[in-house]
Amino acid sequence: MIRYSYISILICTLLFSCKSQKQEMEIRYTSLNDYDANYVFNLKNNTTGLKKTHQFTLAEIEAQKHFVDSLKNSSYMDSLPQTYKDHQYGTSLSLTASDVYLYTPPNEFSFDQVSDEDLVMVYELNEEQFTIKNIVIGERYKENTISIKEKMNTNFCELKVDDNNFRLETLYQVFEKIQKLQYHLQKDLFTYQVFDSKNNHVLDITFKDKGTSLLLNYI
């Protein structure tokens, strides 16, 4: 009987392990250890995972804008604080865009809240326009071994990344490179075309109005 129990436990463990490996990546807003945030479960650190993260964030931004537009078109505007004292002690809802943070969840056996080490990325937004101002990748994805070569053209720049697999570490270095080049700060419309080491066109990052907002487009 004891031997049978050990075999049963082993089988169950293997089945659970196989099931865990097949779990799909999921992003949802929830509370873990009393901290509300957007959590990325079973993060897939590849192009597919990055696309899913971006699509989720775009939907979140659109939902924010829809909510604020609904408030502005409702009687809620009549109840807003009129004086500085009212603003100071009031509990008014925000009528501007809020940056979108995404974290990996803490260890399932941990009671700690998320920290900067758990940050996947943050989309910094222009408060009034609900557009993307900047994208910051978590520091744990910094990898200095990835090199990038650039080829400048009139209204776009080709960036060739020395990496076969486009992942968070790659995206981190791409934004680092863009901040150093700063070509987009001189143009009303400027695009960085990103290619991997196999010359596959992976991503376009388009800046508008001299770098005040950006659009991400995975090819």
VOPAGU-2260 file (C-alpha; in pm, 1 decimal, decimal comma):
REM VOPAGU-2260
SITE   aa  ch    i         X         Y         Z
SITE  MET   A    0       0,0       0,0       0,0
SITE  ILE   A    1     281,9     240,6      85,6
SITE  ARG   A    2     457,5     165,0    -240,6
SITE  TYR   A    3     135,9     225,2    -433,7
SITE  SER   A    4      87,3     561,0    -261,1
SITE  TYR   A    5     434,7     678,3    -362,8
SITE  ILE   A    6     369,4     575,4    -723,2
SITE  SER   A    7      35,1     759,8    -719,1
SITE  ILE   A    8     197,6    1072,4    -582,6
SITE  LEU   A    9     468,6    1053,6    -848,8
SITE  ILE   A   10     211,9    1017,4   -1128,0
SITE  CYS   A   11       7,3    1309,2    -994,8
SITE  THR   A   12     318,4    1523,7    -969,9
SITE  LEU   A   13     418,2    1445,7   -1327,7
SITE  LEU   A   14      66,8    1515,9   -1454,4
SITE  PHE   A   15      57,5    1847,5   -1268,8
SITE  SER   A   16     398,9    1937,5   -1408,6
SITE  CYS   A   17     288,0    1866,3   -1765,4
SITE  LYS   A   18     -29,8    2065,2   -1712,3
SITE  SER   A   19     166,8    2359,9   -1572,4
SITE  GLN   A   20     397,2    2360,4   -1873,6
SITE  LYS   A   21      96,3    2385,1   -2105,3
SITE  GLN   A   22     -68,9    2671,2   -1919,8
SITE  GLU   A   23    -136,8    2967,8   -2143,7
SITE  MET   A   24     -15,8    3316,6   -2073,7
SITE  GLU   A   25    -286,2    3526,8   -1910,7
SITE  ILE   A   26    -301,9    3892,9   -1811,1
SITE  ARG   A   27    -561,8    4019,4   -1568,2
SITE  TYR   A   28    -620,2    4287,2   -1309,8
SITE  THR   A   29    -653,3    4128,4    -967,9
SITE  SER   A   30    -539,9    4149,0    -605,5
SITE  LEU   A   31    -250,5    3936,5    -480,2
SITE  ASN   A   32    -129,0    3970,1    -122,3
SITE  ASP   A   33    -347,2    4280,1     -84,1
SITE  TYR   A   34    -195,0    4457,1    -384,6
SITE  ASP   A   35    -412,0    4539,1    -686,6
SITE  ALA   A   36    -231,3    4535,5   -1020,7
SITE  ASN   A   37    -218,3    4397,0   -1373,8
SITE  TYR   A   38     -49,2    4058,9   -1339,5
SITE  VAL   A   39     104,3    3854,1   -1620,3
SITE  PHE   A   40      61,5    3484,9   -1539,5
SITE  ASN   A   41     279,5    3227,3   -1719,4
SITE  LEU   A   42     473,9    3497,4   -1901,7
SITE  LYS   A   43     586,5    3392,9   -2249,2
SITE  ASN   A   44     903,9    3587,5   -2315,4
SITE  ASN   A   45     884,3    3587,5   -2693,5
SITE  THR   A   46     719,3    3781,6   -2976,0
SITE  THR   A   47     382,9    3615,1   -2916,7
SITE  GLY   A   48     390,5    3711,4   -2549,9
SITE  LEU   A   49     495,5    4068,3   -2629,9
SITE  LYS   A   50     210,7    4104,0   -2879,5
SITE  LYS   A   51     -39,4    3979,2   -2622,3
SITE  THR   A   52      94,8    4221,0   -2361,6
SITE  HIS   A   53      68,0    4510,6   -2605,3
SITE  GLN   A   54    -286,8    4418,5   -2708,7
SITE  PHE   A   55    -392,7    4399,2   -2344,2
SITE  THR   A   56    -243,1    4742,3   -2273,8
SITE  LEU   A   57    -409,7    4903,2   -2575,2
SITE  ALA   A   58    -743,9    4766,4   -2456,6
SITE  GLU   A   59    -673,7    4900,7   -2106,5
SITE  ILE   A   60    -595,3    5248,5   -2242,9
SITE  GLU   A   61    -911,1    5244,9   -2454,2
SITE  ALA   A   62   -1116,1    5138,3   -2150,5
SITE  GLN   A   63    -969,7    5425,4   -1946,9
SITE  LYS   A   64   -1055,8    5675,2   -2219,6
SITE  HIS   A   65   -1408,5    5539,9   -2257,0
SITE  PHE   A   66   -1464,5    5562,6   -1880,7
SITE  VAL   A   67   -1337,3    5921,3   -1859,9
SITE  ASP   A   68   -1537,9    6027,4   -2166,7
SITE  SER   A   69   -1848,9    5879,2   -2004,6
SITE  LEU   A   70   -1783,4    6076,2   -1684,9
SITE  LYS   A   71   -1730,7    6397,8   -1878,8
SITE  ASN   A   72   -2061,5    6350,0   -2056,3
SITE  SER   A   73   -2253,2    6276,2   -1736,5
SITE  SER   A   74   -2385,1    6474,6   -1441,8
SITE  TYR   A   75   -2070,0    6373,2   -1251,7
SITE  MET   A   76   -1901,3    6689,1   -1379,4
SITE  ASP   A   77   -2147,9    6900,7   -1181,1
SITE  SER   A   78   -2036,7    6736,8    -855,9
SITE  LEU   A   79   -1664,3    6808,3    -895,5
SITE  PRO   A   80   -1492,8    7014,8    -622,6
SITE  GLN   A   81   -1503,6    7386,2    -693,6
SITE  THR   A   82   -1250,3    7514,7    -441,2
SITE  TYR   A   83    -894,5    7421,2    -343,3
SITE  LYS   A   84   -1018,5    7293,1      -7,5
SITE  ASP   A   85   -1274,7    7071,9    -178,7
SITE  HIS   A   86   -1003,3    6929,5    -405,2
SITE  GLN   A   87    -775,9    6871,3    -108,3
SITE  TYR   A   88   -1024,7    6668,0      91,1
SITE  GLY   A   89   -1246,8    6535,2    -185,0
SITE  THR   A   90   -1246,8    6188,1    -338,2
SITE  SER   A   91   -1299,5    6278,5    -702,9
SITE  LEU   A   92   -1228,4    6020,7    -971,3
SITE  SER   A   93    -938,2    6092,2   -1203,7
SITE  LEU   A   94   -1026,6    6245,3   -1538,9
SITE  THR   A   95    -684,6    6182,3   -1691,6
SITE  ALA   A   96    -500,4    5876,6   -1818,8
SITE  SER   A   97    -309,0    5659,9   -1570,9
SITE  ASP   A   98      12,4    5477,7   -1658,7
SITE  VAL   A   99     -33,0    5103,2   -1713,7
SITE  TYR   A  100     195,1    4879,5   -1504,7
SITE  LEU   A  101     232,9    4506,6   -1563,2
SITE  TYR   A  102     392,6    4268,9   -1312,5
SITE  THR   A  103     465,9    3901,6   -1285,1
SITE  PRO   A  104     294,0    3762,7    -973,5
SITE  PRO   A  105     494,4    3691,7    -657,6
SITE  ASN   A  106     584,9    3333,5    -574,7
SITE  GLU   A  107     269,3    3136,6    -495,9
SITE  PHE   A  108     402,4    3052,5    -150,2
SITE  SER   A  109     508,1    3409,9     -78,3
SITE  PHE   A  110     310,4    3668,7     116,9
SITE  ASP   A  111     514,7    3956,9     -23,7
SITE  GLN   A  112     366,1    4220,6    -247,1
SITE  VAL   A  113     518,4    4286,1    -588,0
SITE  SER   A  114     832,7    4498,3    -610,1
SITE  ASP   A  115    1030,9    4666,9    -886,6
SITE  GLU   A  116    1197,2    4331,3    -951,6
SITE  ASP   A  117     859,2    4192,2   -1059,0
SITE  LEU   A  118     794,4    4471,4   -1311,3
SITE  VAL   A  119     754,3    4348,1   -1667,8
SITE  MET   A  120     693,5    4688,9   -1823,1
SITE  VAL   A  121     510,0    5015,7   -1780,4
SITE  TYR   A  122     333,9    5215,6   -2049,6
SITE  GLU   A  123     369,8    5582,1   -1959,6
SITE  LEU   A  124      77,4    5782,7   -2098,1
SITE  ASN   A  125       7,2    6140,5   -2196,8
SITE  GLU   A  126    -255,5    6229,7   -1937,3
SITE  GLU   A  127    -486,4    6439,5   -2154,5
SITE  GLN   A  128    -450,4    6262,0   -2489,2
SITE  PHE   A  129    -455,0    5899,1   -2366,8
SITE  THR   A  130    -161,7    5824,4   -2597,0
SITE  ILE   A  131     159,2    5633,3   -2522,1
SITE  LYS   A  132     443,8    5863,9   -2421,1
SITE  ASN   A  133     705,9    5601,8   -2341,5
SITE  ILE   A  134     749,4    5230,9   -2268,7
SITE  VAL   A  135     984,0    5123,4   -1991,2
SITE  ILE   A  136    1092,6    4760,5   -1961,1
SITE  GLY   A  137    1168,8    4617,6   -1615,3
SITE  GLU   A  138    1533,2    4636,7   -1508,1
SITE  ARG   A  139    1562,1    4261,3   -1464,8
SITE  TYR   A  140    1544,3    4230,5   -1844,7
SITE  LYS   A  141    1854,4    4442,1   -1901,2
SITE  GLU   A  142    2106,7    4243,0   -2103,2
SITE  ASN   A  143    2410,5    4428,2   -2231,8
SITE  THR   A  144    2524,6    4147,1   -2460,8
SITE  ILE   A  145    2261,8    4238,5   -2724,2
SITE  SER   A  146    2405,8    4473,7   -2986,4
SITE  ILE   A  147    2210,5    4688,2   -3233,4
SITE  LYS   A  148    2324,4    4842,4   -3562,3
SITE  GLU   A  149    2140,1    5135,7   -3714,4
SITE  LYS   A  150    2091,4    5258,9   -4070,9
SITE  MET   A  151    1949,6    5609,3   -4093,8
SITE  ASN   A  152    1709,7    5726,8   -4365,4
SITE  THR   A  153    1505,0    6045,3   -4406,0
SITE  ASN   A  154    1198,3    5958,5   -4200,5
SITE  PHE   A  155    1288,9    5618,7   -4064,5
SITE  CYS   A  156    1579,4    5428,0   -3918,0
SITE  GLU   A  157    1647,8    5056,7   -3951,6
SITE  LEU   A  158    1762,4    4884,9   -3633,7
SITE  LYS   A  159    1914,8    4539,4   -3673,9
SITE  VAL   A  160    1929,8    4346,8   -3348,2
SITE  ASP   A  161    2191,6    4080,3   -3285,9
SITE  ASP   A  162    1935,8    3840,6   -3138,9
SITE  ASN   A  163    1754,7    3546,9   -3300,2
SITE  ASN   A  164    1466,7    3551,3   -3051,3
SITE  PHE   A  165    1288,7    3882,5   -2999,8
SITE  ARG   A  166    1205,4    3904,5   -2627,5
SITE  LEU   A  167    1181,5    4150,0   -2339,4
SITE  GLU   A  168    1560,5    4172,6   -2317,8
SITE  THR   A  169    1567,4    4268,8   -2686,0
SITE  LEU   A  170    1292,9    4528,7   -2647,4
SITE  TYR   A  171    1479,4    4677,8   -2350,9
SITE  GLN   A  172    1788,5    4732,5   -2565,5
SITE  VAL   A  173    1583,4    4868,7   -2857,7
SITE  PHE   A  174    1437,2    5146,2   -2640,6
SITE  GLU   A  175    1781,3    5213,2   -2490,9
SITE  LYS   A  176    1918,3    5255,9   -2844,5
SITE  ILE   A  177    1633,6    5486,4   -2946,4
SITE  GLN   A  178    1693,0    5708,9   -2643,2
SITE  LYS   A  179    2058,0    5741,7   -2743,0
SITE  LEU   A  180    1988,7    5811,9   -3112,6
SITE  GLN   A  181    1697,9    6057,2   -3056,2
SITE  TYR   A  182    1632,5    6095,8   -3430,2
SITE  HIS   A  183    1259,4    6114,9   -3360,8
SITE  LEU   A  184    1292,9    6437,7   -3161,1
SITE  GLN   A  185    1355,1    6632,8   -3481,8
SITE  LYS   A  186    1063,3    6495,6   -3684,5
SITE  ASP   A  187     684,1    6521,7   -3677,2
SITE  LEU   A  188     668,4    6157,3   -3782,0
SITE  PHE   A  189     954,9    5911,6   -3750,7
SITE  THR   A  190     968,1    5531,7   -3748,2
SITE  TYR   A  191    1225,9    5287,3   -3615,2
SITE  GLN   A  192    1202,0    4962,1   -3810,3
SITE  VAL   A  193    1333,1    4673,1   -3602,9
SITE  PHE   A  194    1481,4    4356,9   -3757,1
SITE  ASP   A  195    1619,2    4047,9   -3587,8
SITE  SER   A  196    1951,2    3881,1   -3672,3
SITE  LYS   A  197    1780,8    3676,6   -3945,2
SITE  ASN   A  198    1663,3    4001,1   -4108,6
SITE  ASN   A  199    1300,2    3938,0   -4014,8
SITE  HIS   A  200    1103,8    4261,7   -3980,7
SITE  VAL   A  201     968,1    4223,8   -3626,2
SITE  LEU   A  202     846,9    4562,6   -3510,3
SITE  ASP   A  203     783,1    4926,4   -3602,2
SITE  ILE   A  204     799,9    5200,3   -3339,0
SITE  THR   A  205     656,5    5524,1   -3478,3
SITE  PHE   A  206     695,8    5854,6   -3294,8
SITE  LYS   A  207     466,8    6149,2   -3361,1
SITE  ASP   A  208     499,3    6522,6   -3295,8
SITE  LYS   A  209     872,7    6522,8   -3224,8
SITE  GLY   A  210     860,5    6225,6   -2991,9
SITE  THR   A  211     566,5    6327,1   -2771,9
SITE  SER   A  212     377,3    6004,7   -2845,5
SITE  LEU   A  213     449,5    5665,6   -2999,3
SITE  LEU   A  214     279,0    5375,5   -3167,6
SITE  LEU   A  215     394,8    5014,8   -3150,8
SITE  ASN   A  216     322,6    4778,8   -3437,4
SITE  TYR   A  217     433,3    4416,8   -3433,6
SITE  ILE   A  218     466,5    4289,1   -3790,4
